[in-house]
Amino acid sequence: MELYSRGRARRGLFHTIVFRAVSQLATMLSFVVLVRALSEQSLGLYSLLYSVIPVITTLASLGLDQVLRRYQPEYLQAGNQKAAAWLLGVVMRVRLVSNVILLVVLYLAWNFVAPIFHLTNQRSEFALFSLVVVLYFQTTILQSSLASHMLQSYSVGSVSLLAIAKLAAYCAIYLWFPFTLRAAILADIGSYAVTYVFLWQAHWRHCRPSGDSGGGRPDLAERQRLKRYAIANNFNDNSSILLFVETDNYFIAALMNPVAVATYAFYARINAMTGSLIPTRLFDNILQPMFFSTKPEQADERLPRYVTFLMNICMTVQWPLLAYSLVYHRELVTAVFHGKFV
């Protein structure tokens, strides 16, 4: 069967709907436990640590994530599995090195940077959280690759696995141990580690190139093409750092305090969970490979049709969500989150 056929797209759509529904529910429940269990101060510090991820995303990206999403479907469509595997290996190794370098720099500069954001006493927690950062990026890279192979049962299934693992870990800590900031970080490390092992096994079993699947490392001209695309997206990523809502947490921490960060991050998280129901967010792991695998001679006819369709179905979902949030936001926070931050 053709890799990017309608049948595979429909199957990927089915797996995405099922697993995203499970992950949304588990994520919401784990967030409820987290908000109820952690103090306002600890939740603010937890949010500040997680705000490191968009900083790493932009400053250490080198445009690699976008290169993988853009060119792996093209190589797979052409039947060149070895080139797709080569690209994945390069992205994972270089991304790991760039992440580690930036994390080490942040750790060494902690005494100069942390006091600005009221994080002076959280250096050990940051060192522990660095494992979450490294695992996060390695898992997202594998998820992108599996999505390019139209294996949404694994790529989206891993999102459900991560959400369920977090929920189970949070509930165990809540019932039997003190729920501290460090305990929450350890729960996240364990959840990401389980998810990474699952993804690595799935990729090893289903995405290894066969012996006669074409060349491996592309020629110089193709590598230059990849490099140009990476450089352009690196500048794009770097310039977008102030657009991330998580970046706001650092301004709030510097100007106010971690409790104010917790309040802002709480509503930003609710907004993010609501926004994840928008179809373009819900099915992005199907839409991106289908877009980038479109043949050039079909692009003029297909892509405008895809975009118009996506805009229409997004607005169909966004307006009811907006109306419901405006009317019932106070009742939602009071009932579900025990009135915290109401």
Phi, psi and omega in degrees: 000141178298140186299316184253043179279168178295325179298315178294322179297318178295319178295318177297323178296318179298311180297323180295315180299313183294307186287326177293324177298316178296315183293323178298315180295313180295321178296317180297316181294320179294325177292322176299313179298316182298314182293318181291326188274320183278148172290164179301320180297313181294323179294324176295317178294320177300318180293322178295320178296318179291340176288350174294329185300310177296331176295314177295322180305318184275312188283334182244018186286319185057016180072011189289320182299318180290326176298316180297314181294326184281316192258337179297316175300325179295316178295319181292322177298325179278358179081011182265078183291327181293322177294322177296319178292321177299316181297317178300314180299317179297313182298316182295317183291312183293320179296321178298314181296314181296322178295313182297318180300313181293322178296319178296318178300316179297320180295317181291330180267012187303315183295340178268325186267316189302319181302331180298325186252017179060040181242019187305318186271006184254024182295318180293324177293323178295318178300320178291319182292338178303328176295322176298317182299312181298313180294324180301311184289324178293322178290319181294326177295314178296323177298318178297319181294316179295325176295322177296330175277007181058038177251060182295339177298331178265315183295312179280329175300326179292329176295318176296319179300315179298315181295319180292320179298318178297315180299315179298317180294316179297316180296320179297316179294317182299324184277325191237350183223162173294130183271091180253174177300316180296321179297319178296320179294317179298321177298320180292321178300312180298320181293316179293324179296316178298317180295319180296316179298318178300314181294318181298317178297317180296318180293320180296322183282323191247345188241005178292134180290145176281167186295333184247032186268013177110188182289165178261267181292127181294165179286177186299318181299318179291321178295324176294323177298316177297319182296317179298318179295321179295316181297316179299316181286334175296316177296322178297316179295314182300321183283350183263004187299323181283352180273344179289134179294332179294331179297331178302330182302324182289323176295317180294319179296319181290322184270337184232253183197169181299332178293320176296324176298316181300317180297312181295315181295327179300310181286328175296322180292319176299317178298319180294318179295323177292317180296335180290350176277350179292135187307320181294332175279321184293322186243027183297329182286348172264318185294318183297310177299323180294321177297308188283347176266359179296130181290143183306321183289345179257352188297317184299329182269322188274316189296316176300325179293318177300312184297315179298317179298316181295319178298320181294313183288333177293315180295329178298329180269321187296317184296314176298321178298317179298314182298316181296318181296320180296323186276319191245018185297319182294316179297322180298312181293320181295315185284316189274321187251021173061028176077004179293133178067016183293000000 
